[in-house]
Amino acid sequence: MAEWLLSMPFRLRSAKENACFANENETTECAVKSWIALLRGINVGGNNKLPMAELRMLLDDVGLVEVQTYIQSGNIGFKSDVKDATSLETLIAETIAKSFGFEIAVFVLEAEKLIAVLDQSPFSVSTVDGNLLHFYFLKVPVKTDVSNALDDMRADSESWHLTDDVFYLFAPDGIGRSKLASKVEKTLGVPTTTRNFRTVQKLIKMSE
C-alpha cells in the first residue's frame, strides 16, 4: 500500500480509503487520482488574498491528500478518490468561501487531462517561447462559432487554437499588449482562467 495512504490520519481518510487501509490483503481497489485545481482571481492587486500555506492546511483538513501549491496565483496539486471534478470544485470553492469570506471560480482537472492539454497544443515549445504561450482553461465548451470575432482582434503576430477544454494563445508581444487576450473570455462567452506554458509544465511535474 502507498506510504502516503498509510501515514494519513484516520479522520482525514475517506470511507473508501479507510476500507483500503483496513484490508491487509489489499483486495479493495484504492482508486486515488492526481488532480490539479486552478483558482481564478486570487492575490491580484491586493484583492481576494489567499495565503497558500493556510490554504494547504484547510484542504488537508477537508480530506484532500498530498496538497501542494505553486506560486501565489492559485495552482494546487493534490490526490483524492473523489471521482468527478465538479464535486472537487465545489468542495474547494466552499472551503475558501467559508474560511476567507469570498467566492472564486475553481477549475479542477485530472493530472492526466492536463498532460493531454499540453500534448495537444498546436504550438511547439521548441520553436516558441513558453512564457508567450498561454492556456485559457474553459469552464464549459464554447457553443458558438467565434472564429471570425477572434480573428478580427488578433494581431498579425498572434496565433490561436480552440478546443472544448482550452483556448491556446501564442502572443509574442505579450498578453499585456494583446487586444485579443483582453477580450478572450467575453468573446468565448464562458468563464476561463489562464496559465502560461511554464506554469502548466510545473503543475504536471508537481502531480507526478
TIRO-2110 file (N, C-alpha, C; in Angstrom, 1 decimal):
// TIRO-2110
0.8, -1.2, 0.0, N, 1, A
0.0, 0.0, 0.0, CA, 1, A
0.9, 1.2, 0.0, C, 1, A
0.4, 2.3, -0.7, N, 2, A
1.2, 3.5, -0.8, CA, 2, A
1.5, 4.1, 0.6, C, 2, A
2.8, 4.6, 0.8, N, 3, A
3.2, 5.2, 2.1, CA, 3, A
2.3, 6.4, 2.5, C, 3, A
1.9, 7.2, 1.5, N, 4, A
1.1, 8.4, 1.8, CA, 4, A
-0.2, 8.0, 2.4, C, 4, A
-0.8, 6.8, 2.0, N, 5, A
-2.1, 6.4, 2.5, CA, 5, A
-1.9, 5.9, 3.9, C, 5, A
-0.9, 5.1, 4.1, N, 6, A
-0.6, 4.5, 5.4, CA, 6, A
-0.4, 5.6, 6.5, C, 6, A
0.2, 6.7, 6.1, N, 7, A
0.6, 7.8, 7.0, CA, 7, A
-0.6, 8.8, 7.3, C, 7, A
-1.7, 8.7, 6.5, N, 8, A
-2.7, 9.7, 6.7, CA, 8, A
-3.4, 9.5, 8.1, C, 8, A
-3.8, 10.6, 8.8, N, 9, A
-4.6, 10.4, 10.0, CA, 9, A
-5.9, 9.8, 9.6, C, 9, A
-6.4, 8.9, 10.5, N, 10, A
-7.6, 8.1, 10.1, CA, 10, A
-8.8, 9.0, 9.9, C, 10, A
-8.9, 10.1, 10.6, N, 11, A
-10.1, 11.0, 10.5, CA, 11, A
-10.1, 11.7, 9.2, C, 11, A
-9.0, 11.8, 8.4, N, 12, A
-8.9, 12.5, 7.2, CA, 12, A
-9.2, 11.6, 6.0, C, 12, A
-9.0, 10.3, 6.2, N, 13, A
-9.2, 9.4, 5.1, CA, 13, A
-10.7, 9.3, 4.7, C, 13, A
-11.0, 9.1, 3.5, N, 14, A
-12.4, 8.9, 3.1, CA, 14, A
-12.8, 7.5, 3.4, C, 14, A
-14.1, 7.2, 3.3, N, 15, A
-14.6, 5.8, 3.6, CA, 15, A
-13.9, 4.8, 2.8, C, 15, A
-13.7, 5.1, 1.5, N, 16, A
-13.0, 4.2, 0.6, CA, 16, A
-11.6, 3.9, 1.0, C, 16, A
-10.9, 5.0, 1.4, N, 17, A
-9.5, 4.9, 1.8, CA, 17, A
-9.4, 4.1, 3.1, C, 17, A
-10.3, 4.3, 4.0, N, 18, A
-10.3, 3.6, 5.2, CA, 18, A
-10.5, 2.1, 5.0, C, 18, A
-11.3, 1.8, 4.0, N, 19, A
-11.5, 0.4, 3.7, CA, 19, A
-10.3, -0.2, 3.2, C, 19, A
-9.6, 0.5, 2.3, N, 20, A
-8.3, 0.1, 1.8, CA, 20, A
-7.3, -0.1, 2.9, C, 20, A
-7.3, 0.8, 3.8, N, 21, A
-6.3, 0.8, 4.9, CA, 21, A
-6.5, -0.4, 5.9, C, 21, A
-7.8, -0.7, 6.1, N, 22, A
-8.1, -1.8, 7.0, CA, 22, A
-8.0, -3.2, 6.4, C, 22, A
-7.9, -3.3, 5.1, N, 23, A
-7.8, -4.5, 4.4, CA, 23, A
-6.4, -4.9, 4.2, C, 23, A
-5.9, -5.8, 5.0, N, 24, A
-4.5, -6.2, 5.0, CA, 24, A
-4.1, -6.9, 3.7, C, 24, A
-5.1, -7.6, 3.1, N, 25, A
-4.8, -8.3, 1.8, CA, 25, A
-4.9, -7.4, 0.6, C, 25, A
-5.4, -6.2, 0.9, N, 26, A
-5.5, -5.2, -0.2, CA, 26, A
-6.3, -5.7, -1.4, C, 26, A
-7.5, -6.3, -1.1, N, 27, A
-8.4, -6.8, -2.1, CA, 27, A
-9.3, -5.7, -2.6, C, 27, A
-9.4, -4.6, -1.8, N, 28, A
-10.2, -3.4, -2.1, CA, 28, A
-9.4, -2.5, -3.0, C, 28, A
-9.9, -2.1, -4.1, N, 29, A
-9.2, -1.2, -5.0, CA, 29, A
-9.2, 0.3, -4.5, C, 29, A
-8.0, 0.9, -4.4, N, 30, A
-7.9, 2.3, -3.9, CA, 30, A
-7.7, 3.2, -5.1, C, 30, A
-8.8, 3.7, -5.6, N, 31, A
-8.7, 4.4, -6.9, CA, 31, A
-8.5, 5.9, -6.6, C, 31, A
-7.3, 6.2, -6.1, N, 32, A
-6.9, 7.6, -5.8, CA, 32, A
-6.2, 8.2, -7.0, C, 32, A
-6.7, 9.4, -7.4, N, 33, A
-6.2, 10.1, -8.6, CA, 33, A
-5.4, 11.3, -8.2, C, 33, A
-4.6, 11.7, -9.1, N, 34, A
-3.9, 13.0, -9.0, CA, 34, A
-4.7, 14.1, -9.7, C, 34, A
-4.9, 15.2, -9.1, N, 35, A
-5.8, 16.3, -9.6, CA, 35, A
-5.0, 17.6, -9.5, C, 35, A
-5.4, 18.5, -10.4, N, 36, A
-4.9, 19.9, -10.4, CA, 36, A
-6.1, 20.8, -10.3, C, 36, A
-6.0, 21.8, -9.3, N, 37, A
-7.0, 22.8, -9.2, CA, 37, A
-6.4, 24.2, -9.6, C, 37, A
-7.1, 24.9, -10.4, N, 38, A
-6.7, 26.3, -10.8, CA, 38, A
-7.7, 27.3, -10.2, C, 38, A
-7.2, 28.2, -9.4, N, 39, A
-8.1, 29.2, -8.8, CA, 39, A
-8.0, 30.5, -9.6, C, 39, A
-9.1, 31.1, -9.8, N, 40, A
-9.2, 32.3, -10.6, CA, 40, A
-9.3, 33.6, -9.7, C, 40, A
-8.5, 34.6, -10.0, N, 41, A
-8.7, 35.9, -9.4, CA, 41, A
-8.3, 36.0, -8.0, C, 41, A
-7.2, 35.3, -7.6, N, 42, A
-6.8, 35.5, -6.2, CA, 42, A
-5.4, 36.2, -6.1, C, 42, A
-5.2, 36.9, -5.0, N, 43, A
-3.9, 37.6, -4.8, CA, 43, A
-3.5, 38.5, -5.9, C, 43, A
-4.6, 39.2, -6.5, N, 44, A
-4.3, 40.2, -7.6, CA, 44, A
-4.7, 41.6, -7.1, C, 44, A
-3.7, 42.5, -7.1, N, 45, A
-4.0, 43.8, -6.8, CA, 45, A
-4.5, 44.0, -5.3, C, 45, A
-4.1, 43.1, -4.4, N, 46, A
-4.5, 43.2, -3.1, CA, 46, A
-5.9, 42.7, -2.8, C, 46, A
-6.5, 42.1, -3.8, N, 47, A
-7.9, 41.6, -3.6, CA, 47, A
-7.8, 40.1, -3.5, C, 47, A
-8.9, 39.5, -2.8, N, 48, A
-9.0, 38.1, -2.6, CA, 48, A
-7.7, 37.5, -2.2, C, 48, A
-7.2, 38.0, -1.1, N, 49, A
-5.9, 37.5, -0.5, CA, 49, A
-6.1, 36.1, 0.0, C, 49, A
-5.2, 35.2, -0.4, N, 50, A
-5.4, 33.8, -0.1, CA, 50, A
-4.0, 33.2, 0.2, C, 50, A
-3.5, 33.1, 1.5, N, 51, A
-2.2, 32.6, 1.8, CA, 51, A
-2.1, 31.1, 1.4, C, 51, A
-1.1, 30.7, 0.7, N, 52, A
-1.1, 29.3, 0.2, CA, 52, A
-0.8, 28.3, 1.3, C, 52, A
0.0, 28.7, 2.3, N, 53, A
0.3, 27.8, 3.4, CA, 53, A
-1.0, 27.5, 4.2, C, 53, A
-1.8, 28.5, 4.4, N, 54, A
-3.1, 28.3, 5.1, CA, 54, A
-4.1, 27.5, 4.3, C, 54, A
-4.1, 27.8, 3.0, N, 55, A
-5.0, 27.0, 2.1, CA, 55, A
-4.6, 25.5, 2.1, C, 55, A
-3.3, 25.2, 2.0, N, 56, A
-2.9, 23.8, 2.1, CA, 56, A
-3.4, 23.1, 3.3, C, 56, A
-3.3, 23.8, 4.4, N, 57, A
-3.8, 23.2, 5.7, CA, 57, A
-5.3, 23.0, 5.7, C, 57, A
-6.1, 23.9, 5.1, N, 58, A
-7.5, 23.8, 5.1, CA, 58, A
-7.9, 22.7, 4.1, C, 58, A
-7.3, 22.5, 3.0, N, 59, A
-7.6, 21.5, 2.1, CA, 59, A
-7.3, 20.1, 2.6, C, 59, A
-6.2, 20.1, 3.4, N, 60, A
-5.8, 18.8, 4.0, CA, 60, A
-6.9, 18.5, 5.1, C, 60, A
-7.4, 19.4, 5.8, N, 61, A
-8.4, 19.2, 6.8, CA, 61, A
-9.7, 18.7, 6.2, C, 61, A
-10.1, 19.0, 5.0, N, 62, A
-11.3, 18.6, 4.4, CA, 62, A
-11.1, 17.3, 3.6, C, 62, A
-9.9, 16.7, 3.7, N, 63, A
-9.7, 15.3, 3.1, CA, 63, A
-8.9, 15.2, 1.9, C, 63, A
-8.4, 16.3, 1.3, N, 64, A
-7.5, 16.1, 0.2, CA, 64, A
-6.2, 15.7, 0.7, C, 64, A
-5.4, 15.0, -0.2, N, 65, A
-4.2, 14.3, 0.2, CA, 65, A
-3.0, 14.9, -0.6, C, 65, A
-1.9, 15.0, 0.1, N, 66, A
-0.6, 15.4, -0.5, CA, 66, A
-0.8, 16.8, -1.2, C, 66, A
-1.4, 17.7, -0.6, N, 67, A
-1.7, 19.0, -1.1, CA, 67, A
-0.5, 19.8, -1.3, C, 67, A
-0.3, 20.3, -2.5, N, 68, A
0.9, 21.2, -2.9, CA, 68, A
0.3, 22.4, -3.6, C, 68, A
1.1, 23.5, -3.5, N, 69, A
0.7, 24.7, -4.3, CA, 69, A
2.0, 25.2, -5.0, C, 69, A
1.7, 25.9, -6.1, N, 70, A
2.8, 26.5, -6.9, CA, 70, A
2.5, 28.0, -7.1, C, 70, A
3.4, 28.9, -6.7, N, 71, A
3.3, 30.3, -6.7, CA, 71, A
2.0, 30.8, -6.0, C, 71, A
1.7, 32.1, -6.1, N, 72, A
0.6, 32.7, -5.4, CA, 72, A
-0.6, 32.9, -6.2, C, 72, A
-0.6, 32.4, -7.5, N, 73, A
-1.8, 32.7, -8.3, CA, 73, A
-2.9, 31.6, -8.2, C, 73, A
-2.7, 30.6, -7.4, N, 74, A
-3.7, 29.7, -7.1, CA, 74, A
-3.6, 28.4, -8.0, C, 74, A
-2.5, 27.7, -7.8, N, 75, A
-2.3, 26.4, -8.5, CA, 75, A
-2.1, 25.4, -7.5, C, 75, A
-2.9, 24.3, -7.5, N, 76, A
-2.9, 23.3, -6.4, CA, 76, A
-2.8, 22.0, -7.0, C, 76, A
-2.0, 21.1, -6.5, N, 77, A
-1.9, 19.7, -6.8, CA, 77, A
-2.3, 18.9, -5.6, C, 77, A
-3.1, 17.8, -5.8, N, 78, A
-3.5, 17.0, -4.7, CA, 78, A
-3.9, 15.7, -5.2, C, 78, A
-4.2, 14.8, -4.3, N, 79, A
-4.7, 13.4, -4.6, CA, 79, A
-6.1, 13.3, -3.9, C, 79, A
-7.0, 12.5, -4.5, N, 80, A
-8.3, 12.3, -3.9, CA, 80, A
-8.9, 11.1, -4.6, C, 80, A
-9.8, 10.4, -3.9, N, 81, A
-10.5, 9.3, -4.5, CA, 81, A
-11.9, 9.7, -5.0, C, 81, A
-12.2, 11.0, -4.9, N, 82, A
-13.4, 11.6, -5.4, CA, 82, A
-13.3, 11.4, -7.0, C, 82, A
-14.4, 11.0, -7.6, N, 83, A
-14.3, 10.6, -9.0, CA, 83, A
-14.6, 11.7, -10.0, C, 83, A
-15.3, 12.8, -9.6, N, 84, A
-15.6, 13.8, -10.6, CA, 84, A
-15.1, 15.2, -10.2, C, 84, A
-14.7, 15.9, -11.2, N, 85, A
-14.1, 17.2, -11.0, CA, 85, A
-15.1, 18.2, -10.4, C, 85, A
-16.3, 18.1, -10.7, N, 86, A
-17.3, 19.1, -10.2, CA, 86, A
-17.5, 19.1, -8.7, C, 86, A
-17.5, 17.9, -8.2, N, 87, A
-17.6, 17.7, -6.7, CA, 87, A
-16.3, 18.3, -6.0, C, 87, A
-15.2, 18.2, -6.6, N, 88, A
-14.0, 18.7, -6.0, CA, 88, A
-14.0, 20.2, -6.2, C, 88, A
-14.4, 20.8, -7.3, N, 89, A
-14.5, 22.2, -7.5, CA, 89, A
-15.4, 22.8, -6.4, C, 89, A
-16.6, 22.2, -6.1, N, 90, A
-17.5, 22.6, -5.1, CA, 90, A
-16.9, 22.6, -3.7, C, 90, A
-16.2, 21.5, -3.4, N, 91, A
-15.5, 21.4, -2.1, CA, 91, A
-14.5, 22.5, -1.9, C, 91, A
-13.7, 22.7, -2.9, N, 92, A
-12.6, 23.7, -2.7, CA, 92, A
-13.2, 25.1, -2.6, C, 92, A
-14.1, 25.4, -3.5, N, 93, A
-14.8, 26.7, -3.5, CA, 93, A
-15.5, 27.0, -2.2, C, 93, A
-16.2, 26.0, -1.7, N, 94, A
-16.9, 26.2, -0.4, CA, 94, A
-16.0, 26.4, 0.8, C, 94, A
-14.9, 25.6, 0.7, N, 95, A
-13.9, 25.7, 1.8, CA, 95, A
-13.3, 27.1, 1.8, C, 95, A
-13.0, 27.7, 0.7, N, 96, A
-12.4, 29.0, 0.6, CA, 96, A
-13.4, 30.1, 1.0, C, 96, A
-14.6, 29.9, 0.6, N, 97, A
-15.7, 30.9, 0.9, CA, 97, A
-15.9, 30.9, 2.4, C, 97, A
-16.0, 29.8, 3.1, N, 98, A
-16.2, 29.7, 4.5, CA, 98, A
-15.1, 30.2, 5.3, C, 98, A
-13.9, 30.0, 4.8, N, 99, A
-12.7, 30.4, 5.6, CA, 99, A
-12.2, 31.8, 5.4, C, 99, A
-12.4, 32.3, 4.1, N, 100, A
-11.8, 33.6, 3.8, CA, 100, A
-12.9, 34.6, 3.4, C, 100, A
-14.1, 34.2, 3.2, N, 101, A
-15.2, 35.1, 3.1, CA, 101, A
-15.4, 35.7, 1.7, C, 101, A
-14.8, 35.0, 0.7, N, 102, A
-15.1, 35.5, -0.7, CA, 102, A
-15.2, 34.2, -1.6, C, 102, A
-16.0, 34.4, -2.7, N, 103, A
-16.2, 33.3, -3.6, CA, 103, A
-15.3, 33.5, -4.9, C, 103, A
-14.8, 32.4, -5.4, N, 104, A
-14.0, 32.4, -6.6, CA, 104, A
-14.4, 31.2, -7.4, C, 104, A
-14.0, 31.3, -8.7, N, 105, A
-14.2, 30.2, -9.6, CA, 105, A
-13.0, 29.2, -9.4, C, 105, A
-13.3, 27.9, -9.4, N, 106, A
-12.3, 26.9, -9.3, CA, 106, A
-12.4, 25.9, -10.5, C, 106, A
-11.3, 25.7, -11.1, N, 107, A
-11.2, 24.8, -12.3, CA, 107, A
-10.4, 23.5, -11.8, C, 107, A
-11.0, 22.4, -11.9, N, 108, A
-10.3, 21.1, -11.5, CA, 108, A
-10.2, 20.2, -12.6, C, 108, A
-9.0, 19.7, -12.9, N, 109, A
-8.7, 18.8, -13.9, CA, 109, A
-7.9, 17.6, -13.4, C, 109, A
-8.1, 16.4, -14.0, N, 110, A
-7.2, 15.3, -13.7, CA, 110, A
-5.9, 15.6, -14.2, C, 110, A
-4.8, 15.2, -13.5, N, 111, A
-3.5, 15.4, -13.9, CA, 111, A
-3.3, 14.9, -15.3, C, 111, A
-3.9, 13.7, -15.6, N, 112, A
-3.7, 13.1, -17.0, CA, 112, A
-4.3, 14.0, -18.0, C, 112, A
-5.4, 14.7, -17.7, N, 113, A
-6.0, 15.6, -18.7, CA, 113, A
-5.1, 16.8, -18.9, C, 113, A
-4.5, 17.3, -17.9, N, 114, A
-3.5, 18.4, -18.1, CA, 114, A
-2.4, 18.1, -19.0, C, 114, A
-1.9, 16.8, -18.8, N, 115, A
-0.9, 16.3, -19.7, CA, 115, A
-1.4, 16.3, -21.2, C, 115, A
-2.6, 15.9, -21.3, N, 116, A
-3.2, 15.8, -22.7, CA, 116, A
-3.3, 17.2, -23.3, C, 116, A
-3.7, 18.2, -22.4, N, 117, A
-3.8, 19.6, -22.9, CA, 117, A
-2.5, 20.1, -23.4, C, 117, A
-1.4, 19.7, -22.8, N, 118, A
-0.1, 20.1, -23.2, CA, 118, A
0.3, 19.4, -24.5, C, 118, A
0.0, 18.1, -24.5, N, 119, A
0.4, 17.3, -25.7, CA, 119, A
-0.3, 17.7, -26.9, C, 119, A
-1.6, 18.2, -26.7, N, 120, A
-2.4, 18.6, -27.9, CA, 120, A
-2.2, 20.0, -28.3, C, 120, A
-1.3, 20.7, -27.7, N, 121, A
-1.1, 22.1, -28.1, CA, 121, A
-0.6, 22.1, -29.6, C, 121, A
-1.1, 23.0, -30.4, N, 122, A
-0.6, 23.0, -31.8, CA, 122, A
0.7, 23.8, -31.9, C, 122, A
1.1, 24.4, -30.8, N, 123, A
2.3, 25.2, -30.8, CA, 123, A
3.5, 24.4, -30.2, C, 123, A
4.6, 24.3, -30.9, N, 124, A
5.7, 23.5, -30.4, CA, 124, A
6.6, 24.4, -29.5, C, 124, A
6.8, 24.0, -28.3, N, 125, A
7.6, 24.8, -27.3, CA, 125, A
9.1, 24.8, -27.8, C, 125, A
9.5, 24.0, -28.7, N, 126, A
10.8, 24.0, -29.2, CA, 126, A
11.0, 25.2, -30.2, C, 126, A
9.9, 25.7, -30.7, N, 127, A
10.0, 26.8, -31.6, CA, 127, A
9.4, 28.2, -31.1, C, 127, A
8.8, 28.1, -29.9, N, 128, A
8.2, 29.4, -29.4, CA, 128, A
8.7, 29.5, -27.9, C, 128, A
8.7, 30.7, -27.4, N, 129, A
9.0, 31.0, -26.0, CA, 129, A
7.8, 30.5, -25.2, C, 129, A
8.1, 29.6, -24.2, N, 130, A
7.0, 29.1, -23.4, CA, 130, A
6.3, 30.1, -22.6, C, 130, A
6.9, 31.2, -22.2, N, 131, A
6.3, 32.3, -21.5, CA, 131, A
5.3, 33.1, -22.3, C, 131, A
5.4, 32.9, -23.6, N, 132, A
4.5, 33.6, -24.5, CA, 132, A
3.3, 32.8, -25.0, C, 132, A
3.3, 31.5, -24.6, N, 133, A
2.2, 30.6, -24.9, CA, 133, A
1.3, 30.4, -23.7, C, 133, A
0.0, 30.8, -24.0, N, 134, A
-0.9, 30.8, -22.9, CA, 134, A
-2.1, 29.9, -23.1, C, 134, A
-2.5, 29.3, -22.0, N, 135, A
-3.6, 28.3, -22.0, CA, 135, A
-4.8, 28.9, -21.2, C, 135, A
-5.9, 29.2, -21.9, N, 136, A
-7.1, 29.6, -21.2, CA, 136, A
-8.0, 28.4, -21.0, C, 136, A
-8.1, 27.9, -19.8, N, 137, A
-8.9, 26.8, -19.5, CA, 137, A
-10.3, 27.2, -19.4, C, 137, A
-11.2, 26.4, -20.1, N, 138, A
-12.6, 26.7, -20.2, CA, 138, A
-13.4, 26.0, -19.2, C, 138, A
-14.4, 26.7, -18.5, N, 139, A
-15.3, 26.0, -17.6, CA, 139, A
-16.2, 25.1, -18.3, C, 139, A
-16.7, 25.5, -19.5, N, 140, A
-17.5, 24.6, -20.3, CA, 140, A
-17.1, 24.9, -21.8, C, 140, A
-17.5, 24.0, -22.7, N, 141, A
-17.1, 24.2, -24.1, CA, 141, A
-17.8, 25.4, -24.7, C, 141, A
-17.2, 26.1, -25.6, N, 142, A
-17.8, 27.2, -26.3, CA, 142, A
-18.9, 26.6, -27.3, C, 142, A
-20.1, 27.2, -27.3, N, 143, A
-21.2, 26.6, -28.0, CA, 143, A
-21.4, 27.3, -29.4, C, 143, A
-20.8, 28.4, -29.6, N, 144, A
-21.0, 29.1, -30.9, CA, 144, A
-19.7, 29.3, -31.6, C, 144, A
-19.8, 29.5, -32.9, N, 145, A
-18.6, 29.8, -33.7, CA, 145, A
-18.1, 31.2, -33.6, C, 145, A
-17.0, 31.4, -32.9, N, 146, A
-16.4, 32.7, -32.6, CA, 146, A
-15.1, 33.0, -33.4, C, 146, A
-14.9, 32.2, -34.4, N, 147, A
-13.6, 32.3, -35.2, CA, 147, A
-13.4, 33.7, -35.8, C, 147, A
-14.5, 34.2, -36.4, N, 148, A
-14.3, 35.5, -37.1, CA, 148, A
-14.0, 36.6, -36.0, C, 148, A
-14.7, 36.5, -34.9, N, 149, A
-14.6, 37.6, -33.9, CA, 149, A
-13.1, 37.5, -33.3, C, 149, A
-12.6, 36.3, -33.1, N, 150, A
-11.3, 36.2, -32.6, CA, 150, A
-10.2, 36.7, -33.6, C, 150, A
-10.4, 36.3, -34.9, N, 151, A
-9.5, 36.8, -35.9, CA, 151, A
-9.5, 38.3, -36.1, C, 151, A
-10.7, 38.9, -35.9, N, 152, A
-10.8, 40.3, -36.0, CA, 152, A
-9.9, 41.1, -35.0, C, 152, A
-9.8, 40.4, -33.8, N, 153, A
-9.0, 41.1, -32.7, CA, 153, A
-7.5, 40.6, -32.7, C, 153, A
-7.2, 39.6, -33.5, N, 154, A
-5.9, 39.0, -33.4, CA, 154, A
-4.9, 39.9, -34.1, C, 154, A
-3.7, 40.1, -33.5, N, 155, A
-2.6, 40.9, -34.1, CA, 155, A
-2.0, 39.9, -35.1, C, 155, A
-1.3, 40.5, -36.1, N, 156, A
-0.7, 39.7, -37.1, CA, 156, A
0.3, 38.7, -36.6, C, 156, A
1.0, 39.0, -35.5, N, 157, A
2.0, 38.2, -34.9, CA, 157, A
1.4, 37.0, -34.0, C, 157, A
0.1, 37.1, -33.7, N, 158, A
-0.5, 36.2, -32.8, CA, 158, A
-1.2, 35.0, -33.5, C, 158, A
-1.2, 33.9, -32.8, N, 159, A
-1.9, 32.7, -33.3, CA, 159, A
-2.8, 32.1, -32.2, C, 159, A
-3.9, 31.5, -32.6, N, 160, A
-4.7, 30.9, -31.5, CA, 160, A
-5.3, 29.5, -32.0, C, 160, A
-5.8, 28.7, -31.1, N, 161, A
-6.4, 27.5, -31.4, CA, 161, A
-7.4, 27.2, -30.3, C, 161, A
-8.6, 26.7, -30.6, N, 162, A
-9.7, 26.5, -29.7, CA, 162, A
-10.1, 25.0, -29.7, C, 162, A
-10.2, 24.4, -28.5, N, 163, A
-10.8, 23.1, -28.3, CA, 163, A
-11.9, 23.2, -27.3, C, 163, A
-12.5, 22.1, -27.0, N, 164, A
-13.6, 22.1, -26.0, CA, 164, A
-13.1, 22.4, -24.6, C, 164, A
-11.8, 22.3, -24.4, N, 165, A
-11.3, 22.4, -23.0, CA, 165, A
-10.4, 23.7, -22.8, C, 165, A
-9.8, 24.1, -23.9, N, 166, A
-8.7, 25.1, -23.8, CA, 166, A
-8.7, 26.0, -25.0, C, 166, A
-8.4, 27.3, -24.8, N, 167, A
-8.1, 28.2, -25.8, CA, 167, A
-6.6, 28.5, -25.7, C, 167, A
-5.9, 28.1, -26.8, N, 168, A
-4.4, 28.3, -26.8, CA, 168, A
-4.2, 29.6, -27.5, C, 168, A
-3.3, 30.4, -26.9, N, 169, A
-2.9, 31.7, -27.5, CA, 169, A
-1.4, 31.9, -27.5, C, 169, A
-0.8, 32.1, -28.6, N, 170, A
0.6, 32.4, -28.7, CA, 170, A
0.6, 33.9, -29.0, C, 170, A
1.2, 34.7, -28.0, N, 171, A
1.2, 36.1, -28.2, CA, 171, A
2.6, 36.6, -28.0, C, 171, A
3.4, 36.7, -29.1, N, 172, A
4.8, 37.0, -29.0, CA, 172, A
5.1, 38.4, -28.5, C, 172, A
4.2, 39.3, -28.5, N, 173, A
4.4, 40.6, -28.0, CA, 173, A
3.9, 40.8, -26.6, C, 173, A
3.4, 39.6, -26.0, N, 174, A
2.9, 39.6, -24.6, CA, 174, A
1.4, 39.9, -24.5, C, 174, A
0.8, 39.2, -23.5, N, 175, A
-0.7, 39.4, -23.4, CA, 175, A
-1.1, 40.8, -22.9, C, 175, A
-0.1, 41.4, -22.2, N, 176, A
-0.4, 42.8, -21.7, CA, 176, A
-0.7, 43.8, -22.8, C, 176, A
-0.2, 43.5, -24.0, N, 177, A
-0.5, 44.4, -25.1, CA, 177, A
-1.5, 43.9, -26.1, C, 177, A
-2.0, 42.7, -25.8, N, 178, A
-2.8, 42.0, -26.8, CA, 178, A
-4.3, 42.4, -26.6, C, 178, A
-4.9, 42.9, -27.7, N, 179, A
-6.3, 43.1, -27.7, CA, 179, A
-7.1, 41.8, -27.6, C, 179, A
-6.6, 40.8, -28.3, N, 180, A
-7.3, 39.5, -28.2, CA, 180, A
-7.3, 38.9, -26.8, C, 180, A
-6.1, 39.0, -26.2, N, 181, A
-6.0, 38.4, -24.8, CA, 181, A
-7.0, 39.1, -23.9, C, 181, A
-7.2, 40.4, -24.0, N, 182, A
-8.0, 41.2, -23.1, CA, 182, A
-9.5, 40.9, -23.3, C, 182, A
-9.9, 40.4, -24.4, N, 183, A
-11.3, 40.1, -24.7, CA, 183, A
-11.6, 38.7, -25.0, C, 183, A
-10.7, 37.8, -24.7, N, 184, A
-10.9, 36.4, -25.0, CA, 184, A
-12.2, 35.8, -24.3, C, 184, A
-12.2, 36.1, -23.0, N, 185, A
-13.4, 35.5, -22.2, CA, 185, A
-14.7, 36.0, -22.7, C, 185, A
-14.8, 37.3, -22.9, N, 186, A
-16.0, 37.9, -23.3, CA, 186, A
-16.4, 37.4, -24.7, C, 186, A
-15.5, 37.2, -25.6, N, 187, A
-15.7, 36.7, -26.9, CA, 187, A
-16.1, 35.2, -26.9, C, 187, A
-15.5, 34.4, -26.1, N, 188, A
-15.8, 33.0, -26.0, CA, 188, A
-17.2, 32.8, -25.3, C, 188, A
-17.5, 33.7, -24.4, N, 189, A
-18.8, 33.6, -23.7, CA, 189, A
-18.8, 32.5, -22.6, C, 189, A
-17.7, 32.1, -22.1, N, 190, A
-17.6, 31.1, -21.0, CA, 190, A
-16.5, 31.6, -20.0, C, 190, A
-16.6, 31.2, -18.7, N, 191, A
-15.6, 31.5, -17.8, CA, 191, A
-14.3, 30.8, -18.1, C, 191, A
-13.2, 31.5, -17.9, N, 192, A
-11.8, 31.0, -18.2, CA, 192, A
-10.9, 31.3, -17.1, C, 192, A
-9.8, 30.6, -17.0, N, 193, A
-8.7, 31.0, -16.2, CA, 193, A
-7.4, 30.7, -17.0, C, 193, A
-6.4, 31.5, -16.9, N, 194, A
-5.2, 31.5, -17.8, CA, 194, A
-3.9, 31.1, -17.0, C, 194, A
-3.2, 30.2, -17.7, N, 195, A
-1.8, 29.9, -17.2, CA, 195, A
-0.9, 29.8, -18.4, C, 195, A
0.4, 30.2, -18.2, N, 196, A
1.3, 30.1, -19.4, CA, 196, A
1.9, 28.7, -19.4, C, 196, A
2.7, 28.4, -20.4, N, 197, A
3.2, 27.1, -20.6, CA, 197, A
4.1, 26.7, -19.5, C, 197, A
4.9, 27.6, -19.0, N, 198, A
5.9, 27.3, -17.9, CA, 198, A
5.1, 26.8, -16.6, C, 198, A
4.0, 27.5, -16.3, N, 199, A
3.2, 27.1, -15.2, CA, 199, A
2.5, 25.7, -15.4, C, 199, A
2.0, 25.5, -16.6, N, 200, A
1.4, 24.2, -16.9, CA, 200, A
2.4, 23.1, -16.8, C, 200, A
3.6, 23.3, -17.2, N, 201, A
4.7, 22.3, -17.2, CA, 201, A
5.0, 22.0, -15.7, C, 201, A
5.1, 23.1, -14.9, N, 202, A
5.4, 22.9, -13.4, CA, 202, A
4.3, 22.1, -12.7, C, 202, A
3.1, 22.3, -13.1, N, 203, A
1.9, 21.6, -12.5, CA, 203, A
2.0, 20.1, -12.8, C, 203, A
2.3, 19.9, -14.1, N, 204, A
2.4, 18.4, -14.5, CA, 204, A
3.5, 17.7, -13.7, C, 204, A
4.6, 18.4, -13.5, N, 205, A
5.7, 17.8, -12.7, CA, 205, A
5.3, 17.6, -11.3, C, 205, A
4.6, 18.6, -10.8, N, 206, A
4.2, 18.5, -9.4, CA, 206, A
3.2, 17.4, -9.1, C, 206, A
2.5, 17.0, -10.1, N, 207, A
1.5, 15.9, -10.0, CA, 207, A
2.1, 14.5, -10.1, C, 207, A
3.4, 14.4, -10.5, N, 208, A
4.0, 13.1, -10.7, CA, 208, A
4.2, 12.4, -9.4, C, 208, A
END
